[in-house]
């Protein structure tokens, strides 16, 4: 504004000294207004650009720090806070709170159809349309994690495992060639599949012809989770199709795992010593 006024005063003095014509005075006044308006706008744009650049730089730094924190999460605890979830106006969870600690084994029981599988699907990140929060290590919110990041620390074993029309090896290592046969055989041995040796890892599993029993396939799925070696394993009714002997061997295996295990079963005794806690939902 001050610059524009100064420009007009200079133009007026030149006019009274008869150095410029009246039209030139008007043109100078108009041009000064146009020029100064553009100049002020340019200064404002430069200022906004600098501010925007600063914000982008800050965002990139914060995003880089967040990615570094989430890159390799060392799990210590998982906390569910005020979880609410409904299906077709039926309340499954209301202000629900629960906490899981590192390397502890949790036997979770509840009546059929009362939300056991729903809880695990929420923890595994399959169900997202719920309210409330889930935190890892108290400061990492699930909302800041991608599905890939969640699955990097959690294995989920459903009651009906996924089987591929492929070799035993590829069904256990999921085509990850970095996993050695020795590690696969060790996992298969732990789940009591003692008849599978290195040569028979090439044996093809045929889901249609069912050349392996349901119990054998389930134990292969458990071996798959052992090979994945993630920090948390969710096991949903994984022993439902097993006989008493194999069920006990799997429960004993769970007790020996150096991992956090969330285990749902309607066949496991509540006083089973392989579990640190029994949670009744």
Secondary structure, 3 states (H helix, E strand, C coil): CHHHHHHHHHHHHHHHCCCCCHHHHHHHHHHHHHHHHHHHHHHHHHHHHHHHHHHHHHHHHHHHHHHHHHHCCCCCEEEEEEEEEEECCEEEEEEEEEEEECCCEEEEECCCCCCHHHHHHHHCCCCCCCEEEEEECCCEEHHHCCHHHHHHHEEEECCCCCCCCCEHHHHHHCCCCCCCHHHHHHHHHHCCCCCCCCHHHHCECCCCCCCCCHHHHHHHHHHHHHHHCCCEEEEECCCCCCCHHHHHHHHHHHHHCCCEEEEECCCCCCCCCCCCEEEEC
